[in-house]
């Protein structure tokens, strides 16, 4: 048997409305959307909005295969060439859509099952020698919460056992529309919903911490967490202790609300991410984030850290693949 690996190369990528080409054809997506004038509307919940591919001048199946699927395949082939072990993917219609663009040697491990064109998945390398287990985190969708008109995107929890250590990785795609500024803006529903997502997100973190599991949360946070940390912004508008129960209207900044140090094992650090390739609008510069528990940093090889932080970097993607770059890092365990 091959020895258990001690290094796990992880990537995250928002694939921007990646859908299964065959399902678009069967649904008459192109012809029906054209007849409607390409509105910002859906033909049905599991299909993209009619207008999402217009920026790339895609108006039919042939254009979709050439201008969307081909560059997406190129990105995933490059990740395979880099020997990435695990890829957290966002904005994917279905497991079939994701599987259709994977290179040889990779498989879809799991997907969220939201009735929507935007789901999350984990892709893994076939030869990864680790125990793997997935679970949807439906609480992140805020389903059933008062004032939420439609459930948001769910989270996807991946548990791994490698080199004798159990690690949890949560893939997220949080509420869009509030990338910076106070979350407690009364008139901004997107900010309030993002603040509300902090409750189930923190509950997941604290559950992992109490269970003795080092963890990471990776994906499209739709929030510039680094700006919050640089600014030293407080968690709440009333100055109350973020470790105490709170309401969405009190929460002003996301990262300090989550990083309240209770329990101590849930203390968090942001990855030190090189975002140089995002200059000049190549992709969103600061929406994709990796947050790790200090307990995970404690079991990593110190020489692989940068000033005690997990190093990460954005990787460029070809035109048409996505408006997000790939975020890549490596967990090298002791």
Buried (B, 14 or more C-beta within 10 A) or exposed (E): EEEBBBBBBBBBBBBBBBBBBEBBBEBEBBEEBEEEEBEEEBBEEBBBBBBBBEEBEBBBBEBBEEBBBBBBBBBBBBBBEEEBBBBBBBBBBBBBBBBBBBBEEBEBBBBBEBEBBBBBBBBBBEEBEBEBEBEBBBBBBBEEBEEBEEBBBBBBBBBBEBBEBBBBBBBBBBBBEBBEEBBBBEEBBBBBBBBBBBBBBBEBBBBBBEEEBBBBBBBBBBBBBBBBBEEEBBBBBEEBEBBEEBEBBBBBBBBBBBBBEBEEBBBBBBBBBBBEBBEEEBBBBBBBBBBBBBBBBEBBEEEBBEEEBBBBBBBBBEEBBBBBBBBBBBBBBE
